[in-house]
Every structure is written in structure tokens, then in C-alpha cells.
Amino acid sequence: MAKKYLKKYFQILDSLIYYFFCQKKVLFYIKNEIGYLQQLPVIERLKENEKVKLFFILDSKCELSYEFVEENLKTLKSVSFKALLFTKFSCIVVSDFYPHWHIRKSPVVLLGHGSAVGNGSSDVEDWCLLCWKQLNINVCFVNSRAGFEHLELLPKSAKNNPDKIFLLGGSIKQNVAKKTILRNQEKVLKVNHSIKTIVIFSHYTRYSLLINKGNYLVEAILHECPNVKIIITGHPKLWTEKTTFKYGNEKLIFDYLNEISRSQDRVTFHDSAVTEELMASGDLFLCDYSSVRVELAAWDKPTFLYIDKKFEFKSDSTKKMYINSSHTFSTLEDLSHLLIQWDENLLPETKIKNKEIYEYFSYDPEGSLDRCVYAINKLLLTPYIGSSRWKSFREKSAEDLSNTFKIN
């Protein structure tokens, strides 16, 4: 017990010395390409503050190359893993589960990377809640009404932890998406829609679309709609973890999709993170329980949602939003029937509109970047976790969060 208090007082003293006598430093921990898209606008905005020095570090399993990130970020300096444990930062900005603990305490800010919450399988812990309750994450952005409602599922020990702040955020990626929609509106209208485009997205976990149906999917689509173009992409871990199909094909999914895109003129394969350009090109979307479903809703196009027969959503409210806003299928026969209806303009209206699912999982995307940068700037003016300024910021954040999503 004495060691625990001694460590705490050392961290407070260290933080005070750093606060009053050292240049402010912010570290961006880049875990994957999806999270990087959430972090990049924050980095660009913080570059405008000459009083703050920015650093980055790449997770050892990140699919992005060090050379790419270094060139992309230009003025940021990198940090080694050895230096990471002993360097003091004003805050560390992450987008996902954070695997490190620090001798010199630095507040860890979790932006999140996917728009959805509660969309995983019922047999595993929800990833968002798992990250929120992690003891070495201190500032958690709650990005939507869905997030606020799921916050109630956190254990009280995590929700009431004085070392944690839950505050109003928003998906920065969605903000970028809206700008891209406006920027591409004219370009999209000029596309030749005599040939329709189907865009396929897939998660990487065991109930996902490509893992379970991928090696028959293209053939099934072209059988019913021989004149369409098909664009296939998915979560980067489908490629980096060398994932194989669950049934009927021992090839790596990555190798198979490369081969079929070379042999079929109408099939294109993208092995990078989902881009707005891909979404803009789609007349119809196929996806699974991935957070991409929410991002697709911004384009307000028909969406076919793959639901494996053994899959059950972690959250009933998320299940309702996903299923009632989409046309669902579990087998390729189901998909064929839907494709025929789509081709003949006979698809029925969904119970929930794309606008509704988008707004439930994405609060005010336009203001998300401003809120994030504001929070980081508040942390730059906060001497240490638990200080009077920390407590004031924590109380104000909880009040703003509650007032934003309270039911009238």
C-alpha cells in the first residue's frame, strides 16, 4: 500500500514539474489504418499550435508502413517503444485498445474508430465498452446517442472512476465523409449509371461476410446481375492476419480476391481501408455487422446486410437499428432473391430509414473535430489527473453529455 501511494505522489510531482517547466507534447498511438483516419484530422489541426510538439508511434501489428506514415505526417517525430515507457506526454491519443502502461503518468484519450457500439457478437464482450473500462484509458469520447445509452452498461467502478472522463465527441471520420459527399456530389452525378455498381464490405471476425460466403459471393451476384460492376473491400485484418474462408476453399481470402479481380473485368478488389470514394461509387451495398454499416447510411443507398445464422448482436437496440434499416440475408439463395428485387426496382421500404441509423450512431459529425481538439487543449492546461482543473473538466463533461442526450 505504501508503494502505491509513493508511486502516486511521484507521478503527481513529476506531472507538476513537467506542466510548469517543459514543452507540451502530444503522442498519437497509431494502431491500425481505420483508427489512423480518425486521428489524422486531429493531427493536422494540432499542427497549427506552435506551442505543442507532436509525436507518433506505430503499433507493432499496424498494417501501415512506417515510411508511409512518416511521409504522410511529415513534421511529426516518431517515438520508440523503449522511450514510450519513460517519456512524459501531456496526453496520448489512441483510437482503440491501448496495450501500454506508463511509469510517468500521461492521460490517454480514446477517440474510438468505428461508429457503432453493440454491433459485435453476443458471445464476446463489446469492444467499445471493453476499451472504456480499461484502467489505463482516462478520457473517453462518447460519439452518439447509441454510445450514451450503452454507457449505462459500464460497471459503476468504471463509470464513476475519478480518473476517467466521459465526454461528448463524434465520429471525425463521419465529418470527413460529409465533406467528401458534398465535394463529390457533382462527380457522382456524372457517373454513367447504365452500369450499376455493387460495393461489398466485410468485417474480419468469424461471422463476417467474406469469411463465410466470400468464395461464392461474386459468382452468385454475377449470376443474377451479369452486367453490374463489383467492388470488394474489407477490414484490413482480413489481409494482415492471412484469413482463409470458412467453407469450401483453403486459399487465403486476399489471394482469392486478387485472382478473381484479375480474371473478371467487372470485379475490383481494394485491400486498404474503406474510402469515401468507394462509397460514392456504389448503387448497392453489401455488408455485415461492421461499423461500416453506419458510414454507408450517409449515402442513403439500399444495403443488404449479411446475418450469419449463428450470429446474435450484443445489443438489442443495435440489432434493431441494423436489421430494420437493411435488407437481410443469411444464405446465397436469400441474396439472389434480393438481387432480383433490386434489379427490378421492387425492393420494399425498410422500417428504419438510413437517416435514422446514421443519426443514432453519429452525433453532429461536423462539430466532432472541434470538440476533440478542444478536449485535448483542456488537457494541455490540466496539471495532472485528479487536479482541481481535471475535476472541473470531468464534471462539466458529464453535464454536457447528459444534457445533449437526455430524453425530453
C-alpha positions in Angstrom: 0.0 0.0 0.0 2.9 2.4 0.8 4.4 1.7 -2.6 1.1 2.5 -4.3 0.8 5.9 -2.6 4.5 6.6 -3.1 4.1 6.0 -6.9 1.0 8.2 -7.0 2.8 11.1 -5.3 5.8 10.6 -7.6 3.5 10.8 -10.6 1.8 14.0 -9.4 5.2 15.7 -8.6 6.5 14.6 -12.0 3.4 15.9 -13.7 3.7 19.3 -11.9 7.3 19.7 -12.9 6.5 18.8 -16.5 3.5 21.1 -16.6 5.3 24.2 -15.4 8.8 23.7 -16.9 8.5 21.6 -20.1 7.1 22.0 -23.6 3.7 20.4 -24.1 3.9 17.1 -26.0 1.1 15.0 -27.6 1.6 11.5 -28.8 -0.6 9.7 -31.3 -0.5 5.9 -30.9 -1.4 4.5 -34.4 -2.8 1.0 -34.1 -4.4 0.5 -37.5 -5.4 2.2 -40.7 -9.1 2.6 -39.6 -8.1 4.4 -36.5 -5.5 6.5 -38.3 -8.3 8.0 -40.4 -9.9 9.2 -37.2 -6.6 10.6 -35.8 -5.3 12.3 -38.9 -7.6 15.4 -38.9 -6.8 15.9 -35.2 -3.1 15.8 -36.0 -3.5 18.4 -38.8 -5.4 20.7 -36.6 -2.9 20.5 -33.7 -0.1 21.2 -36.0 -1.4 24.8 -36.1 -0.4 25.2 -32.4 3.3 26.0 -32.3 3.4 25.6 -28.6 2.7 21.9 -28.8 5.1 19.3 -30.1 3.5 16.2 -31.8 4.8 12.7 -31.9 3.6 9.4 -33.3 4.3 5.7 -32.7 3.2 2.7 -34.8 1.8 -0.4 -33.2 3.9 -3.4 -34.0 0.9 -5.0 -35.8 -0.2 -2.0 -37.7 -0.7 -2.7 -41.4 0.5 0.8 -42.3 4.3 1.1 -43.0 6.5 3.4 -41.0 7.7 5.0 -44.2 4.1 5.8 -45.3 3.1 7.3 -42.0 6.3 9.3 -41.7 5.9 10.8 -45.1 2.2 11.5 -44.6 2.7 13.2 -41.2 5.9 15.0 -42.3 6.7 17.3 -39.3 5.9 14.7 -36.5 8.7 12.8 -34.8 8.5 9.1 -34.0 9.0 7.5 -30.6 10.5 4.1 -29.9 8.7 1.6 -27.7 11.5 1.8 -25.2 11.2 5.6 -25.0 7.4 5.3 -24.8 7.5 3.9 -21.3 9.7 6.6 -19.9 8.7 9.8 -21.8 6.2 12.2 -20.3 3.4 13.5 -22.5 0.6 16.0 -22.0 -1.7 13.3 -23.4 -1.6 10.2 -25.6 -4.3 10.0 -28.3 -5.5 6.5 -29.3 -8.3 5.1 -31.4 -8.5 1.5 -30.0 -7.5 -0.7 -27.1 -4.3 0.6 -25.6 -1.7 -2.0 -24.5 0.8 0.1 -22.6 1.2 1.3 -19.0 3.5 4.2 -18.1 5.8 4.9 -15.2 5.4 8.7 -15.9 1.6 9.0 -15.9 0.1 10.6 -19.1 -3.6 10.9 -19.7 -4.8 8.6 -22.5 -7.5 9.9 -24.8 -9.7 7.4 -26.7 -11.3 8.7 -29.8 -12.7 5.4 -31.0 -12.6 4.3 -34.6 -15.9 2.7 -35.5 -19.2 4.5 -35.4 -21.2 1.6 -34.0 -21.5 0.2 -30.5 -23.1 -3.1 -29.5 -22.7 -4.5 -33.1 -20.4 -7.4 -32.2 -21.3 -11.0 -31.4 -23.3 -11.7 -28.2 -20.7 -14.3 -27.1 -17.8 -11.7 -26.7 -17.5 -8.5 -24.7 -18.4 -5.4 -26.6 -15.2 -3.8 -27.8 -16.2 -0.2 -27.1 -17.2 -1.0 -23.5 -14.0 -3.1 -23.0 -11.9 -0.1 -24.1 -13.9 2.4 -22.0 -13.4 0.5 -18.8 -9.7 -0.2 -19.4 -7.8 1.4 -16.4 -5.1 3.0 -18.4 -7.6 4.9 -20.6 -8.6 8.2 -19.0 -10.6 10.3 -21.5 -13.3 8.5 -23.5 -15.3 10.2 -26.3 -19.0 9.2 -26.4 -19.8 9.7 -30.0 -23.5 9.3 -30.3 -26.8 8.6 -28.6 -26.1 4.9 -29.1 -22.8 5.4 -27.2 -24.6 7.3 -24.4 -27.2 4.6 -24.0 -24.5 1.9 -23.9 -22.5 3.8 -21.3 -25.1 2.8 -18.8 -23.9 -0.8 -19.3 -20.5 0.0 -17.8 -19.8 -1.2 -14.3 -20.1 1.6 -11.8 -16.5 1.2 -10.8 -15.5 2.3 -14.3 -18.2 4.9 -14.9 -17.6 6.6 -11.6 -13.8 6.3 -11.6 -12.5 9.7 -10.8 -9.5 9.1 -13.1 -11.9 8.8 -16.1 -13.7 11.5 -18.1 -16.6 10.6 -20.4 -17.3 13.5 -22.8 -19.3 14.4 -25.9 -17.4 13.5 -29.1 -18.5 12.5 -32.5 -17.0 10.5 -35.4 -14.3 12.6 -37.0 -14.4 10.2 -40.0 -18.0 11.0 -40.5 -17.2 14.6 -40.6 -14.7 13.9 -43.4 -17.4 11.7 -45.1 -19.9 14.6 -45.2 -17.3 16.9 -46.7 -16.4 14.3 -49.3 -20.1 13.8 -50.1 -20.5 17.5 -50.9 -17.2 17.6 -52.8 -18.1 14.5 -54.9 -21.8 15.3 -55.4 -21.3 16.7 -58.9 -18.8 14.0 -59.8 -21.1 11.2 -58.6 -24.0 12.6 -60.6 -21.8 12.5 -63.8 -21.1 8.7 -63.3 -22.5 6.5 -66.0 -25.3 4.7 -64.1 -26.2 2.5 -67.1 -23.8 0.1 -65.4 -24.7 -0.3 -61.7 -22.0 -0.8 -59.1 -22.3 -3.1 -56.1 -19.8 -2.4 -53.3 -19.0 -5.2 -50.8 -17.6 -4.6 -47.3 -16.7 -7.2 -44.7 -15.6 -7.4 -41.1 -12.8 -9.8 -40.2 -14.3 -11.8 -37.3 -15.8 -15.3 -37.6 -19.4 -14.4 -38.5 -18.4 -11.9 -41.2 -19.5 -11.9 -44.8 -16.3 -12.7 -46.7 -15.1 -15.4 -44.3 -18.4 -17.2 -44.6 -19.7 -16.5 -48.1 -16.8 -14.9 -49.9 -15.7 -17.7 -52.2 -19.1 -18.0 -53.7 -20.3 -14.4 -53.4 -19.1 -13.0 -56.7 -20.5 -15.9 -58.8 -23.8 -15.5 -57.0 -24.1 -11.8 -57.8 -23.0 -12.1 -61.4 -25.4 -15.0 -61.9 -28.4 -12.7 -61.1 -26.9 -9.4 -62.3 -24.4 -10.2 -65.0 -23.9 -6.5 -66.1 -23.0 -5.0 -62.7 -19.6 -3.9 -61.5 -18.4 -5.3 -58.2 -16.0 -3.6 -55.8 -14.8 -5.7 -52.9 -13.0 -4.5 -49.7 -13.0 -5.2 -46.0 -11.4 -4.8 -42.7 -7.5 -4.7 -43.1 -7.1 -7.6 -40.7 -8.7 -9.9 -43.3 -5.4 -9.4 -45.2 -2.8 -8.8 -42.5 -3.9 -11.9 -40.5 -3.9 -14.1 -43.6 -7.5 -15.1 -43.1 -9.0 -18.1 -45.0 -12.5 -18.9 -46.0 -14.6 -20.9 -43.5 -16.0 -23.3 -46.1 -15.0 -24.8 -49.4 -11.8 -23.0 -50.2 -8.4 -23.3 -48.5 -6.9 -20.2 -50.2 -6.2 -17.0 -48.4 -9.1 -14.6 -48.9 -6.5 -12.0 -50.0 -5.1 -14.3 -52.7 -8.5 -15.4 -53.9 -9.8 -11.8 -54.3 -6.7 -10.8 -56.2 -7.1 -13.7 -58.6 -10.8 -13.1 -59.2 -10.3 -9.4 -59.8 -7.7 -10.2 -62.4 -9.8 -12.8 -64.1 -13.1 -10.9 -64.0 -13.2 -7.5 -65.8 -16.2 -6.3 -63.7 -14.6 -7.1 -60.3 -12.2 -4.7 -58.5 -10.5 -5.6 -55.2 -9.3 -2.9 -52.7 -7.1 -4.1 -49.8 -7.0 -0.7 -48.0 -9.4 0.8 -45.5 -12.8 1.9 -46.7 -12.7 5.2 -48.5 -15.5 7.7 -49.3 -14.7 7.3 -53.0 -15.7 3.6 -52.8 -18.9 4.5 -51.1 -19.7 7.3 -53.6 -19.4 4.8 -56.4 -22.0 2.3 -55.0 -25.6 1.9 -56.2 -26.0 -1.0 -53.7 -24.0 -2.0 -50.6 -23.4 -5.5 -49.1 -22.0 -5.6 -45.6 -22.3 -7.4 -42.3 -22.3 -6.2 -38.6 -19.3 -4.0 -39.2 -19.4 -0.3 -38.1 -19.2 0.4 -41.9 -23.0 -0.1 -42.0 -23.4 3.3 -40.2 -21.0 5.1 -42.6 -22.8 3.6 -45.6 -26.1 5.1 -44.3 -24.7 8.6 -45.1 -25.0 7.8 -48.8 -28.7 6.6 -48.4 -28.4 3.7 -50.8 -30.0 0.2 -50.4 -28.0 -2.0 -48.1 -28.1 -5.8 -48.0 -27.0 -7.0 -44.5 -25.5 -10.4 -44.1 -26.6 -12.1 -40.8 -25.0 -15.5 -40.2 -27.5 -18.0 -38.7 -25.4 -18.4 -35.6 -24.8 -14.7 -35.1 -26.6 -12.7 -32.5 -26.0 -9.0 -31.8 -24.5 -8.0 -28.5 -27.1 -5.2 -28.1 -30.8 -5.4 -28.8 -31.0 -1.7 -29.7 -28.1 -2.0 -32.2 -29.7 -5.2 -33.7 -33.0 -3.3 -34.2 -31.3 -0.4 -35.9 -29.1 -2.6 -38.2 -31.8 -5.1 -39.2 -34.7 -2.7 -39.6 -32.7 -0.3 -41.8 -31.4 -3.1 -44.1 -32.5 -5.9 -46.3 -31.1 -9.0 -44.6 -29.8 -12.3 -45.9 -28.2 -15.4 -44.4 -27.8 -17.6 -47.5 -26.8 -17.0 -51.1 -30.4 -18.0 -52.1 -31.7 -15.2 -49.9 -29.2 -12.9 -51.6 -30.3 -14.0 -55.1 -34.0 -13.1 -54.3 -32.9 -9.7 -53.0 -30.8 -9.0 -56.1 -33.7 -9.8 -58.4 -35.9 -7.4 -56.4 -33.2 -4.7 -56.6 -32.6 -5.2 -60.3 -36.4 -4.9 -61.0 -36.8 -1.9 -58.6 -39.1 -4.0 -56.3 -37.3 -3.7 -53.0 -39.7 -2.9 -50.2 -39.0 0.1 -48.0 -37.2 -0.6 -44.8 -38.8 0.1 -41.4 -36.0 2.4 -40.4 -34.5 4.9 -42.8 -30.8 5.3 -43.4 -31.0 8.8 -41.9 -32.2 7.4 -38.6 -29.5 4.8 -38.2 -26.9 7.4 -39.2 -28.1 9.9 -36.6 -28.4 7.3 -33.8 -24.8 6.3 -34.2 -23.3 9.6 -35.3 -23.8 12.8 -33.3 -23.1 16.0 -35.1 -20.2 14.9 -37.3 -19.4 18.5 -38.3 -18.6 19.5 -34.8 -16.6 16.4 -33.9 -13.2 17.6 -34.7 -13.7 20.9 -32.9 -14.9 19.0 -29.7 -11.9 16.7 -29.9 -9.3 19.4 -30.3 -11.0 21.5 -27.5 -10.7 18.5 -25.1 -7.0 18.0 -25.9 -6.4 21.7 -25.4 -8.1 21.4 -22.0 -5.8 18.6 -21.1 -2.8 20.7 -22.0 -4.0 23.1 -19.3 -4.5 20.4 -16.7 -1.5 19.7 -14.5 -2.4 16.1 -13.6 -5.1 13.5 -13.4 -7.1 14.4 -10.2 -6.2 18.0 -10.1 -8.9 20.7 -9.5 -8.9 21.5 -13.2 -9.3 17.8 -14.0 -12.3 17.6 -11.6 -13.9 20.7 -13.1 -13.4 19.4 -16.7 -14.8 16.0 -15.6 -17.9 17.5 -14.1 -18.6 19.8 -17.0 -18.1 17.0 -19.5 -20.6 14.7 -17.7 -23.2 17.5 -17.5 -22.8 18.4 -21.3 -23.1 14.7 -22.2 -26.3 14.2 -20.1 -27.9 17.5 -21.4 -27.2 16.5 -25.0 -28.8 13.1 -24.9 -31.4 13.5 -22.2 -34.9 12.5 -23.2 -37.3 15.4 -23.3 
